[in-house]
Amino acid sequence: MLPFPPANTTPSARGLAVALIFASAAQQLHAWYEHGSWPSIGQQVREMADWLQRRQTTLPEQRRRQLAELAATLARHLAATLTREAGLYAAHDMMEALDPRHDSEFSRQLMQECERLLAAADAGEATA
């Protein structure tokens, strides 16, 4: 399972949401290790809009904000629980996985975690 299927395919709405969480978490973790600061949620929401525009699709800002917050949760959890060396590896592998030709067990596991985070968030909304 790759974060972004080729542009000529149409992922499901859920698959697209999972891919956006993964890609945003990758960007955030990369920024943390590269610059020592976290991108704001607003920056990630705008970045998602750009990614979606390139795929000629859209999502409401509220949904993009929710996905960016889930991504921030994942990225900050990774940074807090991994050694610096492991975190650098994680950020690198996630950024590489944004290319559909790249595949790794680590990135597939993180995609599953993104799916779990999304399912938990959506289940929480359904009960609210």
Helices and strands as residue ranges (DSSP letters): H 13-35, H 41-54, H 61-81, H 84-97, H 105-127
